[in-house]
Amino acid sequence: MVVIVDEDACIGCGQCEPECPVEAIAVDDIAVISKECVDCGNCIDVCPVDALSL
């Protein structure tokens, strides 16, 4: 599985970034998930606009 960012929904708030245990998220204008992602789902749980999914 892979975490998918809905680019239209993401508001770039950055709440997901500190929740990633492997630092696989970078937020500039929107969240970007790197290949280091381990699909833990922590970022999905904290996204206030449901822009992240598996």
C-alpha positions, 0 to 999 in steps of 0.5 A: 500500500501507499499513502496517497495525497489528494492534491485538491484537498490538501491545505498544506497545514503540516499536521501530518509531518510530525506524526510520521515515524520515518520522516517520509512527509515533507510539506511545502504547499501540499504534503509530499510522501516519499518512498520511505513511507511505511504505511503506518497511517499516522498521517491519515489519522491527523489530517483535518481535511481527509486529504490522505488515504491508503 
